Amino acid sequence: MAPSIRTTLVGSYPLPDWLRLHPTAKALEDATAVVLHLQERAGIDLLTDGELSRFDPNHPETNGMIEYFVRPLRGVRSTITRSDLRAFHTSLPHLSFRRHPAGVVEGEIGEGTLDLVSAYQRVRALTRRPLKFTVTSPYMLARSLLDLHYRGLDGLGGAIADVLAGQVAEIDADVVQIDEANLPGRPQDAELAAELINRVLDAVPGTPAVHVCFGNYGGQRVQPGRLHQLLPFFAALRADHVVLEVARPGIAEVEPLKELTNVRFGIGVIDIKSTEIESADTVARRIEAAAALLGSPERIAYVHPDCGFWMLTRSIADGKIYSLVAGRDLYQRGGSQARPRPGPAHDEPARSDGTGR
């Protein structure tokens, strides 16, 4: 019998060292296959590709959440001048965690060489299991650019949303997830962000989802705010479920969301900003607490980490993946003691000291 609450990852996985050193097309295919197989072994219900194809060896400090999407677009210049930097920091002071804009918009936005469909098809060929494909929100992408053409978020964001919608319409993944990590710091933009994201969600052939988190640069939370401030945003979404960061701020964050009737929830039960690997019991208790606060376990579609794993080492990420499944299984059995599934090495989850034992 299939579990009523399924497991998934948010998206990214730590870049394997050998891919960083030898980033060829074949090495990327092999690395993606490894990430998919790891999830299959662990018992993850909805797989992700680890977002490895976004890695840029010239910018190893990021996982390509922004630049991968905007630099190929027509109308965007990727070289940044000193005057661009001055204009960026003057007009967008809330993005102080970014040293420079992701690009400069100098003309009408078009898809250029962006090809999400081919990226998805390369992953789809590597597994027959249910698969998630992730796309950064048009609102977040627009916020990261220096706009010298549209001179407004609605125009720029709308143009980016239309490009993304045109591409995801050809992506038949089981779930297409739109990632938004900027809005939590600017909840006053909820109406605009929802409008832009809905344009993309409406084009999804499969199940549409939205991931909201507070950022993860250098293992740190970037955006201020609380989930209850985003209630108008969640209420306006045309998504099946929203994927939430709650393990780090605390499961109590979900209580105000019980009033929402238009979406189900993905609950973060793994803290990706900590190197400690949660026990199955800790994960099960977090699920139990979230179900109680939301009024019913049926409100929970998925459990997952708070955000992507790209900032962690592979041994820690792998241990957390196995603990996620073990904790969900423990919860589904009503809290009976359960031994975690065999881990990625040494037949047990890796410890947070990185030894794998």
VOBA-1610 file (N, C-alpha, C; in pm, whole numbers, padded with zeros to 5 digits, always signed):
BEGIN
Met+00084-00120+00000Met+00000+00000+00000Met+00087+00125+00000Ala+00062+00217-00092Ala+00142+00338-00102Ala+00118+00428+00019Pro+00223+00492+00071Pro+00205+00583+00186Pro+00120+00703+00147Ser+00040+00751+00242Ser-00045+00866+00213Ser+00036+00996+00209Ile+00147+01001+00283Ile+00238+01115+00277Ile+00365+01069+00206Arg+00396+01134+00097Arg+00511+01091+00016Arg+00636+01174+00047Thr+00749+01120+00009Thr+00877+01188+00031Thr+00931+01241-00101Thr+00998+01354-00093Thr+01065+01411-00209Thr+01180+01498-00159Leu+01265+01543-00250Leu+01366+01643-00219Leu+01321+01775-00280Val+01379+01884-00233Val+01339+02014-00286Val+01399+02037-00423Gly+01522+01990-00444Gly+01582+02008-00577Gly+01728+01973-00582Ser+01814+02055-00523Ser+01957+02041-00546Ser+02021+01934-00458Tyr+02135+01884-00507Tyr+02216+01784-00439Tyr+02361+01832-00448Pro+02446+01800-00348Pro+02586+01846-00352Pro+02657+01800-00480Leu+02732+01890-00539Leu+02803+01858-00663Leu+02913+01756-00633Pro+02912+01639-00698Pro+03021+01544-00679Pro+03155+01605-00719Asp+03259+01575-00642Asp+03391+01633-00668Asp+03439+01602-00809Trp+03413+01480-00855Trp+03465+01441-00985Trp+03394+01514-01100Leu+03271+01560-01078Leu+03203+01639-01180Leu+03260+01781-01182Arg+03292+01833-01066Arg+03353+01967-01059Arg+03487+01969-01132Leu+03565+01861-01117Leu+03698+01855-01177Leu+03693+01823-01326His+03587+01755-01370His+03580+01712-01510His+03437+01728-01561Pro+03391+01853-01579Pro+03251+01880-01610Pro+03216+01860-01757Thr+03225+01735-01804Thr+03186+01703-01941Thr+03039+01661-01945Ala+02984+01652-02064Ala+02844+01610-02079Ala+02824+01468-02027Lys+02920+01379-02054Lys+02907+01242-02007Lys+02920+01234-01855Ala+03011+01312-01799Ala+03026+01312-01653Ala+02899+01364-01587Leu+02836+01464-01648Leu+02711+01516-01595Leu+02601+01411-01599Glu+02592+01337-01709Glu+02492+01231-01719Glu+02516+01124-01613Asp+02643+01085-01595Asp+02676+00983-01495Asp+02643+01032-01354Ala+02676+01158-01324Ala+02649+01213-01191Ala+02500+01220-01164Thr+02422+01260-01263Thr+02277+01266-01246Thr+02220+01128-01222Ala+02271+01028-01293Ala+02225+00891-01271Ala+02256+00845-01130Val+02371+00885-01077Val+02408+00849-00940Val+02309+00911-00841Val+02277+01038-00860Val+02185+01107-00769Val+02046+01043-00774Leu+01999+01009-00892Leu+01869+00944-00905Leu+01870+00806-00838His+01978+00730-00860His+01985+00595-00802His+01992+00601-00650Leu+02063+00699-00596Leu+02068+00716-00451Leu+01927+00733-00395Gln+01848+00819-00458Gln+01711+00842-00410Gln+01626+00716-00423Glu+01644+00643-00532Glu+01569+00518-00550Glu+01603+00420-00439Arg+01732+00405-00408Arg+01774+00314-00301Arg+01718+00357-00166Ala+01716+00487-00142Ala+01669+00537-00013Ala+01519+00524+00002Gly+01447+00513-00109Gly+01301+00501-00102Gly+01228+00632-00121Ile+01294+00733-00180Ile+01227+00860-00209Ile+01118+00835-00313Asp+01000+00890-00290Asp+00886+00864-00379Asp+00887+00949-00506Leu+00927+01074-00494Leu+00931+01166-00608Leu+01074+01216-00621Leu+01141+01176-00729Leu+01283+01205-00745Leu+01307+01344-00802Thr+01426+01398-00776Thr+01474+01518-00843Thr+01608+01486-00908Asp+01650+01572-01001Asp+01776+01547-01073Asp+01898+01604-01003Gly+01880+01662-00884Gly+01991+01723-00814Gly+02030+01859-00869Glu+01963+01902-00978Glu+01991+02031-01043Glu+02138+02043-01083Leu+02202+01930-01111Leu+02344+01931-01142Leu+02375+02002-01273Ser+02282+01999-01368Ser+02309+02060-01498Ser+02322+02212-01490Arg+02281+02270-01377Arg+02291+02415-01362Arg+02430+02461-01319Phe+02516+02367-01280Phe+02646+02404-01225Phe+02731+02475-01330Asp+02790+02587-01290Asp+02881+02663-01376Asp+03018+02665-01309Pro+03118+02599-01369Pro+03251+02594-01304Pro+03312+02732-01285Asn+03263+02833-01360Asn+03313+02969-01342Asn+03249+03041-01224His+03139+02983-01173His+03070+03041-01058His+03032+02929-00961Pro+03132+02862-00902Pro+03105+02744-00819Pro+03036+02777-00686Glu+03029+02907-00651Glu+02969+02942-00523Glu+02816+02941-00530Thr+02758+02924-00647Thr+02613+02917-00658Thr+02573+02786-00723Asn+02444+02752-00713Asn+02395+02631-00779Asn+02315+02665-00904Gly+02332+02787-00955Gly+02270+02823-01082Gly+02122+02853-01073Met+02071+02882-00955Met+01928+02906-00941Met+01884+03031-01017Ile+01972+03126-01035Ile+01938+03250-01105Ile+02005+03255-01243Glu+02137+03253-01244Glu+02212+03276-01368Glu+02178+03174-01476Tyr+02156+03051-01439Tyr+02123+02947-01537Tyr+02002+02984-01620Phe+01907+03053-01558Phe+01782+03088-01626Phe+01789+03219-01703Val+01860+03320-01649Val+01852+03452-01709Val+01961+03480-01812Arg+02079+03424-01797Arg+02187+03458-01889Arg+02162+03413-02033Pro+02091+03301-02057Pro+02065+03264-02197Pro+01955+03347-02263Leu+01880+03426-02185Leu+01765+03496-02240Leu+01807+03607-02338Arg+01729+03621-02444Arg+01748+03735-02533Arg+01710+03862-02458Gly+01789+03967-02476Gly+01762+04094-02410Gly+01838+04114-02281Val+01915+04012-02239Val+01990+04021-02113Val+02140+04021-02143Arg+02211+04120-02092Arg+02357+04126-02102Arg+02418+04071-01974Ser+02513+03979-01988Ser+02570+03914-01869Ser+02696+03982-01819Thr+02763+04063-01902Thr+02880+04136-01854Thr+02831+04257-01773Ile+02896+04279-01659Ile+02851+04383-01565Ile+02957+04491-01552Thr+02918+04616-01575Thr+03010+04728-01564Thr+03002+04791-01425Arg+03095+04883-01396Arg+03094+04952-01268Arg+02968+05036-01253Ser+02924+05100-01361Ser+02802+05180-01351Ser+02680+05091-01327Asp+02682+04968-01382Asp+02575+04873-01354Asp+02570+04839-01205Leu+02688+04820-01148Leu+02694+04786-01005Leu+02638+04899-00920Arg+02675+05023-00953Arg+02624+05137-00875Arg+02472+05145-00886Ala+02420+05128-01007Ala+02275+05135-01027Ala+02204+05022-00955Phe+02263+04904-00956Phe+02202+04787-00893Phe+02190+04807-00743His+02299+04849-00679His+02297+04864-00534His+02215+04986-00490Thr+02197+05082-00577Thr+02114+05198-00545Thr+01966+05165-00557Ser+01930+05094-00663Ser+01788+05066-00689Ser+01736+04944-00616Leu+01825+04851-00579Leu+01779+04726-00516Leu+01858+04698-00388Pro+01849+04786-00288Pro+01929+04769-00166Pro+01891+04644-00088His+01768+04591-00105His+01728+04472-00030His+01800+04347-00079Leu+01872+04357-00193Leu+01949+04243-00244Leu+02097+04258-00208Ser+02125+04310-00090Ser+02263+04337-00051Ser+02346+04210-00040Phe+02280+04092-00028Phe+02356+03968-00021Phe+02413+03930-00158Arg+02367+03994-00264Arg+02424+03976-00398Arg+02522+04090-00425Arg+02642+04056-00470Arg+02742+04158-00499Arg+02717+04227-00633His+02645+04158-00721His+02619+04215-00853His+02490+04156-00908Pro+02429+04224-01005Pro+02307+04170-01065Pro+02339+04045-01147Ala+02239+03962-01166Ala+02259+03842-01247Ala+02275+03877-01395Gly+02229+03995-01433Gly+02240+04040-01570Gly+02176+04177-01582Val+02189+04236-01700Val+02133+04368-01726Val+02035+04355-01841Val+01911+04395-01818Val+01807+04388-01921Val+01816+04512-02009Glu+01851+04491-02135Glu+01868+04603-02228Glu+01768+04602-02343Gly+01686+04497-02353Gly+01589+04488-02461Gly+01477+04394-02426Glu+01391+04369-02522Glu+01277+04280-02500Glu+01323+04139-02468Ile+01265+04081-02365Ile+01302+03947-02322Ile+01245+03842-02418Gly+01331+03747-02456Gly+01291+03630-02533Gly+01362+03509-02479Glu+01326+03389-02525Glu+01387+03269-02466Glu+01533+03252-02503Gly+01580+03317-02612Gly+01721+03305-02647Gly+01762+03160-02661Thr+01867+03120-02587Thr+01915+02982-02594Thr+01871+02898-02474Leu+01786+02952-02388Leu+01736+02873-02275Leu+01658+02753-02327Asp+01691+02635-02278Asp+01627+02512-02326Asp+01602+02418-02210Leu+01497+02446-02133Leu+01462+02362-02019Leu+01407+02228-02064Val+01346+02223-02180Val+01286+02099-02228Val+01393+01992-02249Ser+01503+02029-02315Ser+01611+01933-02337Ser+01675+01890-02205Ala+01690+01985-02112Ala+01746+01950-01981Ala+01659+01847-01912Tyr+01528+01866-01918Tyr+01437+01769-01858Tyr+01444+01635-01929Gln+01445+01634-02059Gln+01444+01508-02134Gln+01568+01425-02106Arg+01682+01491-02084Arg+01804+01416-02051Arg+01789+01342-01918Val+01720+01404-01824Val+01699+01339-01693Val+01591+01232-01704Arg+01484+01262-01774Arg+01373+01168-01787Arg+01420+01034-01843Ala+01522+01036-01929Ala+01574+00913-01990Ala+01650+00826-01891Leu+01683+00881-01773Leu+01767+00809-01678Leu+01688+00734-01570Thr+01559+00756-01561Thr+01479+00687-01458Thr+01335+00672-01505Arg+01272+00564-01457Arg+01130+00543-01485Arg+01043+00582-01366Arg+01107+00626-01259Arg+01034+00662-01139Arg+00971+00800-01153Pro+00869+00832-01068Pro+00811+00967-01070Pro+00919+01073-01051Leu+00909+01182-01127Leu+01017+01280-01135Leu+00963+01421-01121Lys+01037+01503-01047Lys+01007+01646-01031Lys+01108+01727-01111Phe+01061+01835-01171Phe+01149+01929-01240Phe+01128+02067-01179Thr+01238+02136-01149Thr+01229+02263-01077Thr+01267+02381-01165Val+01197+02492-01146Val+01217+02614-01224Val+01211+02733-01128Thr+01305+02824-01139Thr+01303+02941-01052Thr+01189+03036-01091Ser+01128+03094-00992Ser+01013+03183-01009Ser+01047+03304-01096Pro+00956+03346-01184Pro+00980+03467-01263Pro+00991+03593-01177Tyr+00922+03595-01063Tyr+00935+03709-00972Tyr+01077+03717-00918Met+01131+03606-00871Met+01265+03604-00815Met+01370+03637-00922Leu+01352+03585-01043Leu+01446+03614-01150Leu+01444+03762-01183Ala+01326+03821-01193Ala+01315+03963-01225Ala+01380+04049-01118Arg+01365+04010-00991Arg+01422+04089-00882Arg+01574+04091-00886Ser+01635+03990-00947Ser+01782+03979-00945Ser+01849+04051-01061Leu+01769+04109-01151Leu+01823+04174-01270Leu+01822+04327-01256Leu+01916+04391-01322Leu+01914+04536-01336Leu+01835+04566-01463Asp+01720+04628-01448Asp+01627+04647-01559Asp+01642+04788-01619Leu+01699+04795-01740Leu+01713+04922-01810Leu+01615+04933-01926His+01524+04837-01937His+01432+04836-02050His+01286+04849-02007Tyr+01236+04754-01925Tyr+01094+04755-01887Tyr+01065+04859-01780Arg+01164+04883-01692Arg+01150+04981-01584Arg+01034+04951-01491Gly+01006+04822-01473Gly+00900+04782-01381Gly+00894+04632-01366Leu+00869+04585-01244Leu+00866+04441-01219Leu+00754+04370-01294Asp+00642+04437-01311Asp+00531+04371-01377Asp+00564+04340-01523Gly+00624+04437-01593Gly+00660+04415-01733Gly+00771+04313-01748Leu+00880+04330-01671Leu+00992+04237-01679Leu+00952+04099-01631Gly+00887+04093-01515Gly+00845+03963-01462Gly+00748+03893-01554Gly+00658+03969-01616Gly+00562+03909-01707Gly+00630+03850-01830Ala+00731+03919-01882Ala+00803+03868-01998Ala+00878+03740-01965Ile+00940+03735-01846Ile+01010+03614-01805Ile+00910+03501-01781Ala+00797+03532-01719Ala+00695+03431-01694Ala+00646+03369-01824Asp+00629+03450-01926Asp+00580+03398-02054Asp+00682+03303-02117Val+00811+03336-02105Val+00915+03247-02156Val+00913+03113-02082Leu+00907+03119-01949Leu+00907+02997-01870Leu+00782+02913-01898Ala+00666+02978-01909Ala+00543+02907-01936Ala+00550+02834-02070Gly+00607+02899-02170Gly+00618+02837-02300Gly+00704+02711-02298Gln+00802+02707-02207Gln+00889+02590-02199Gln+00831+02481-02110Val+00776+02515-01995Val+00723+02410-01907Val+00601+02343-01968Ala+00535+02408-02063Ala+00421+02347-02131Ala+00462+02219-02203Glu+00592+02204-02233Glu+00642+02086-02302Glu+00714+01990-02208Ile+00704+02014-02078Ile+00772+01929-01979Ile+00668+01846-01907Asp+00668+01715-01932Asp+00565+01628-01877Asp+00609+01559-01748Ala+00690+01629-01668Ala+00729+01575-01538Ala+00606+01553-01451Asp+00616+01458-01357Asp+00504+01433-01267Asp+00470+01558-01187Val+00572+01631-01144Val+00555+01757-01073Val+00651+01860-01132Val+00602+01979-01161Val+00688+02093-01192Val+00676+02190-01076Gln+00790+02221-01015Gln+00794+02304-00895Gln+00857+02439-00927Ile+00787+02546-00892Ile+00841+02681-00908Ile+00902+02724-00775Asp+01028+02764-00778Asp+01102+02798-00657Asp+01103+02949-00634Glu+01061+02991-00515Glu+01057+03133-00480Glu+01122+03155-00344Ala+01239+03220-00344Ala+01311+03246-00220Ala+01333+03394-00195Asn+01268+03480-00272Asn+01285+03624-00255Asn+01163+03688-00190Leu+01045+03643-00225Leu+00922+03703-00174Leu+00912+03704-00021Pro+00960+03602+00053Pro+00948+03609+00198Pro+01006+03736+00260Gly+01102+03799+00193Gly+01157+03925+00241Gly+01079+04046+00196Arg+00983+04028+00103Arg+00902+04139+00052Arg+00757+04093+00037Pro+00691+04058+00148Pro+00554+04006+00138Pro+00456+04105+00078Gln+00493+04234+00074Gln+00405+04334+00013Gln+00389+04311-00138Asp+00475+04229-00197Asp+00466+04198-00339Asp+00387+04070-00366Ala+00311+04023-00268Ala+00243+03893-00280Ala+00154+03886-00402Glu+00077+03991-00429Glu-00018+03987-00540Glu+00055+03976-00674Leu+00159+04056-00692Leu+00235+04052-00816Leu+00306+03918-00832Ala+00372+03870-00726Ala+00444+03743-00734Ala+00350+03629-00769Ala+00231+03625-00706Ala+00135+03519-00736Ala+00088+03527-00881Glu+00064+03648-00930Glu+00019+03664-01069Glu+00124+03610-01166Leu+00251+03643-01143Leu+00358+03598-01232Leu+00377+03446-01224Ile+00377+03394-01103Ile+00398+03250-01085Ile+00281+03170-01142Asn+00161+03221-01126Asn+00044+03150-01179Asn+00048+03136-01331Arg+00109+03232-01399Arg+00124+03220-01544Arg+00202+03095-01581Val+00303+03064-01501Val+00383+02945-01526Val+00308+02820-01479Leu+00248+02825-01361Leu+00175+02710-01308Leu+00064+02667-01404Asp-00003+02762-01465Asp-00115+02730-01555Asp-00071+02652-01677Ala+00058+02660-01711Ala+00109+02591-01830Ala+00160+02451-01799Val+00166+02413-01671Val+00224+02284-01631Val+00131+02170-01671Pro+00178+02072-01750Pro+00092+01960-01788Pro+00061+01864-01673Gly+00155+01849-01581Gly+00136+01758-01469Gly+00086+01830-01345Thr+00148+01799-01231Thr+00108+01859-01104Thr+00192+01984-01077Pro+00129+02101-01058Pro+00204+02223-01030Pro+00227+02243-00880Ala+00347+02287-00845Ala+00382+02310-00705Ala+00466+02436-00694Val+00471+02493-00574Val+00554+02611-00547Val+00635+02586-00421His+00765+02613-00429His+00852+02603-00312His+00884+02743-00261Val+00863+02766-00132Val+00895+02894-00069Val+00994+02871+00043Cys+01106+02944+00041Cys+01201+02936+00151Cys+01259+03074+00175Phe+01346+03085+00274Phe+01401+03213+00315Phe+01546+03230+00271Gly+01586+03151+00172Gly+01719+03165+00115Gly+01820+03075+00183Asn+01928+03045+00109Asn+02033+02959+00163Asn+02164+02995+00094Tyr+02224+03105+00136Tyr+02355+03146+00087Tyr+02456+03125+00199Gly+02557+03043+00169Gly+02657+03014+00271Gly+02599+02943+00392Gly+02490+02868+00370Gly+02426+02798+00481Gly+02352+02889+00575Gln+02323+03011+00531Gln+02255+03108+00616Gln+02119+03145+00558Arg+02025+03176+00645Arg+01896+03230+00604Arg+01916+03375+00560Val+01867+03408+00442Val+01891+03539+00382Val+01773+03634+00403Gln+01652+03584+00384Gln+01534+03670+00390Gln+01474+03672+00531Pro+01425+03789+00575Pro+01351+03796+00701Pro+01206+03753+00678Gly+01128+03755+00783Gly+00984+03731+00766Gly+00938+03598+00824Arg+00806+03580+00823Arg+00741+03460+00875Arg+00640+03411+00774Leu+00608+03283+00780Leu+00516+03226+00682Leu+00377+03289+00686His+00330+03328+00804His+00194+03383+00812His+00180+03511+00731Gln+00293+03581+00707Gln+00288+03704+00627Gln+00260+03675+00479Leu+00273+03549+00439Leu+00254+03511+00300Leu+00119+03447+00274Leu+00027+03455+00371Leu-00105+03395+00352Leu-00175+03445+00225Pro-00175+03576+00195Pro-00239+03621+00071Pro-00175+03560-00053Phe-00044+03542-00050Phe+00027+03480-00162Phe-00017+03336-00180Phe-00016+03258-00072Phe-00057+03118-00082Phe-00202+03105-00128Ala-00287+03192-00078Ala-00429+03185-00112Ala-00454+03213-00260Ala-00364+03287-00323Ala-00382+03324-00463Ala-00321+03224-00561Leu-00244+03128-00511Leu-00174+03036-00600Leu-00267+02932-00662Arg-00242+02901-00787Arg-00312+02792-00854Arg-00218+02671-00862Ala-00184+02622-00743Ala-00091+02509-00729Ala-00160+02396-00655Asp-00108+02276-00675Asp-00158+02161-00598Asp-00108+02167-00455His+00021+02201-00437His+00077+02208-00302His+00190+02309-00298Val+00219+02358-00178Val+00331+02448-00155Val+00433+02377-00065Val+00559+02388-00104Val+00670+02320-00039Val+00737+02420+00054Leu+00736+02394+00184Leu+00768+02497+00283Leu+00892+02466+00366Glu+00967+02570+00399Glu+01079+02561+00493Glu+01025+02581+00634Val+01020+02475+00713Val+00970+02488+00850Val+01053+02415+00955Ala+01142+02324+00916Ala+01223+02255+01016Ala+01313+02353+01091Arg+01374+02448+01018Arg+01464+02543+01083Arg+01387+02646+01167Pro+01285+02716+01113Pro+01215+02812+01201Pro+01128+02743+01304Gly+01083+02620+01278Gly+00999+02547+01374Gly+00865+02511+01313Ile+00817+02392+01344Ile+00694+02341+01286Ile+00574+02430+01319Ala+00580+02503+01430Ala+00469+02590+01467Ala+00438+02694+01360Glu+00533+02719+01269Glu+00512+02815+01161Glu+00392+02779+01072Val+00356+02650+01068Val+00249+02610+00975Val+00109+02634+01031Glu+00096+02659+01161Glu-00038+02667+01221Glu-00130+02769+01152Pro-00084+02890+01118Pro-00175+02985+01053Pro-00221+02937+00914Leu-00150+02842+00855Leu-00183+02799+00720Leu-00302+02703+00716Lys-00347+02658+00832Lys-00458+02562+00834Lys-00586+02622+00778Glu-00593+02755+00771Glu-00712+02821+00717Glu-00718+02817+00565Leu-00606+02787+00501Leu-00604+02782+00354Leu-00675+02657+00305Thr-00756+02671+00203Thr-00831+02557+00149Thr-00795+02527+00004Asn-00713+02611-00058Asn-00684+02594-00201Asn-00562+02510-00230Val-00479+02482-00130Val-00356+02407-00153Val-00334+02305-00043Arg-00258+02200-00079Arg-00202+02109+00020Arg-00060+02156+00052Phe+00007+02084+00138Phe+00136+02132+00187Phe+00246+02027+00174Gly+00364+02076+00145Gly+00486+02000+00163Gly+00555+02055+00286Ile+00590+01969+00378Ile+00643+02012+00507Ile+00792+01980+00517Gly+00873+02084+00541Gly+01015+02064+00562Gly+01041+02003+00698Val+01095+01883+00701Val+01122+01814+00827Val+01271+01783+00843Ile+01353+01831+00749Ile+01497+01814+00754Ile+01561+01953+00744Asp+01644+01986+00843Asp+01709+02118+00848Asp+01837+02113+00764Ile+01838+02180+00651Ile+01955+02175+00562Ile+02062+02275+00603Lys+02035+02360+00701Lys+02134+02455+00750Lys+02210+02400+00871Ser+02185+02275+00903Ser+02254+02206+01012Ser+02324+02082+00957Thr+02442+02052+01010Thr+02512+01931+00968Thr+02473+01809+01051Glu+02389+01829+01150Glu+02342+01715+01230Glu+02238+01637+01151Ile+02253+01506+01146Ile+02159+01421+01074Ile+02047+01382+01169Glu+01925+01421+01134Glu+01810+01395+01220Glu+01786+01244+01235Ser+01736+01205+01351Ser+01695+01066+01371Ser+01558+01045+01307Ala+01526+00919+01283Ala+01393+00887+01230Ala+01285+00935+01327Asp+01310+00926+01456Asp+01212+00968+01555Asp+01188+01119+01548Thr+01296+01196+01529Thr+01280+01342+01516Thr+01195+01376+01395Val+01221+01312+01282Val+01143+01337+01161Val+00997+01299+01183Ala+00973+01183+01243Ala+00835+01139+01267Ala+00760+01236+01357Arg+00828+01286+01460Arg+00763+01381+01551Arg+00731+01513+01482Arg+00817+01555+01391Arg+00788+01678+01316Arg+00666+01661+01225Ile+00656+01545+01162Ile+00539+01519+01078Ile+00413+01516+01163Glu+00421+01449+01276Glu+00306+01439+01366Glu+00262+01578+01412Ala+00357+01663+01447Ala+00324+01797+01494Ala+00260+01880+01383Ala+00314+01869+01260Ala+00257+01945+01148Ala+00115+01899+01118Ala+00091+01769+01120Ala-00044+01716+01093Ala-00142+01767+01197Ala-00100+01773+01323Ala-00189+01821+01429Ala-00221+01969+01411Leu-00120+02048+01375Leu-00141+02193+01358Leu-00227+02225+01236Leu-00215+02143+01133Leu-00294+02166+01012Leu-00433+02105+01021Gly-00455+02023+01123Gly-00588+01966+01145Gly-00608+01828+01090Ser-00517+01781+01003Ser-00533+01649+00944Ser-00408+01612+00866Pro-00365+01486+00870Pro-00251+01444+00787Pro-00282+01451+00638Glu-00412+01452+00602Glu-00448+01461+00461Glu-00407+01595+00400Arg-00380+01695+00485Arg-00336+01825+00433Arg-00191+01820+00386Ile-00118+01716+00423Ile+00024+01704+00390Ile+00041+01615+00269Ala+00090+01672+00159Ala+00114+01595+00037Ala+00252+01530+00040Tyr+00352+01604+00087Tyr+00491+01556+00088Tyr+00562+01601+00215Val+00664+01526+00252Val+00764+01571+00349Val+00899+01570+00276His+00988+01660+00318His+01109+01685+00241His+01205+01768+00325Pro+01325+01796+00275Pro+01413+01891+00343Pro+01356+02033+00329Asp+01405+02125+00410Asp+01362+02265+00401Asp+01394+02326+00266Cys+01508+02291+00210Cys+01555+02353+00087Cys+01647+02253+00018Gly+01724+02299-00080Gly+01815+02209-00150Gly+01937+02175-00066Phe+02006+02069-00107Phe+02120+02016-00032Phe+02255+02068-00082Trp+02259+02160-00178Trp+02384+02188-00247Trp+02494+02243-00157Met+02460+02301-00040Met+02562+02357+00048Met+02628+02253+00138Leu+02571+02132+00145Leu+02622+02030+00237Leu+02719+01935+00166Thr+02794+01860+00244Thr+02875+01754+00186Thr+02784+01636+00152Arg+02831+01551+00062Arg+02747+01439+00017Arg+02716+01342+00131Ser+02811+01317+00219Ser+02786+01219+00326Ser+02673+01267+00418Ile+02670+01395+00447Ile+02564+01448+00533Ile+02432+01451+00459Ala+02432+01497+00334Ala+02308+01498+00256Ala+02250+01358+00243Asp+02336+01259+00216Asp+02287+01122+00200Asp+02224+01071+00330Gly+02290+01100+00442Gly+02234+01057+00570Gly+02098+01120+00596Lys+02083+01247+00562Lys+01955+01314+00582Lys+01847+01257+00489Ile+01883+01218+00369Ile+01786+01159+00278Ile+01733+01027+00334Tyr+01822+00944+00384Tyr+01778+00817+00442Tyr+01694+00838+00568Ser+01731+00937+00647Ser+01653+00966+00769Ser+01515+01018+00735Leu+01504+01095+00626Leu+01374+01145+00582Leu+01277+01030+00557Val+01323+00931+00482Val+01236+00817+00450Val+01208+00735+00575Ala+01311+00711+00656Ala+01291+00632+00778Ala+01192+00700+00872Gly+01199+00833+00883Gly+01108+00905+00970Gly+00965+00904+00918Arg+00949+00919+00786Arg+00815+00911+00729Arg+00756+00772+00752Asp+00838+00668+00731Asp+00789+00531+00752Asp+00749+00508+00897Leu+00831+00563+00988Leu+00800+00549+01130Leu+00667+00617+01162Tyr+00645+00735+01109Tyr+00519+00806+01131Tyr+00402+00727+01074Gln+00417+00674+00955Gln+00307+00601+00891Gln+00270+00474+00969Arg+00366+00419+01041Arg+00338+00300+01122Arg+00285+00336+01259Gly+00257+00463+01279Gly+00198+00504+01405Gly+00297+00523+01517Gly+00425+00542+01482Gly+00524+00571+01584Gly+00594+00449+01638Ser+00569+00329+01583Ser+00640+00210+01630Ser+00787+00223+01594Gln+00871+00161+01674Gln+01015+00172+01652Gln+01051+00111+01518Ala+01132+00183+01443Ala+01171+00137+01310Ala+01320+00154+01292Arg+01382+00056+01230Arg+01522+00067+01197Arg+01534+00135+01061Pro+01619+00239+01047Pro+01633+00305+00918Pro+01674+00207+00808Arg+01635+00237+00685Arg+01678+00157+00572Arg+01830+00160+00564Pro+01891+00062+00494Pro+02036+00066+00476Pro+02078+00196+00411Gly+02187+00256+00462Gly+02230+00385+00413Gly+02315+00376+00289Pro+02368+00489+00242Pro+02441+00493+00118Pro+02575+00424+00124Ala+02626+00401+00246Ala+02752+00330+00262Ala+02754+00271+00403His+02822+00160+00419His+02839+00097+00550His+02707+00052+00612Asp+02597+00046+00529Asp+02467-00002+00574Asp+02405+00079+00687Glu+02440+00207+00698Glu+02373+00296+00792Glu+02392+00439+00745Pro+02302+00530+00787Pro+02318+00669+00744Pro+02451+00728+00790Ala+02507+00815+00705Ala+02631+00882+00743Ala+02610+00972+00862Arg+02710+00983+00948Arg+02700+01072+01063Arg+02744+01211+01025Ser+02709+01306+01110Ser+02739+01446+01079Ser+02887+01477+01090Asp+02969+01385+01140Asp+03114+01411+01144Asp+03179+01380+01010Gly+03096+01334+00912Gly+03148+01312+00778Gly+03220+01181+00761Thr+03227+01096+00864Thr+03298+00970+00852Thr+03218+00865+00780Gly+03084+00882+00775Gly+02999+00783+00713Gly+02974+00662+00802Arg+03020+00669+00927Arg+03001+00555+01017Arg+02933+00602+01145
//
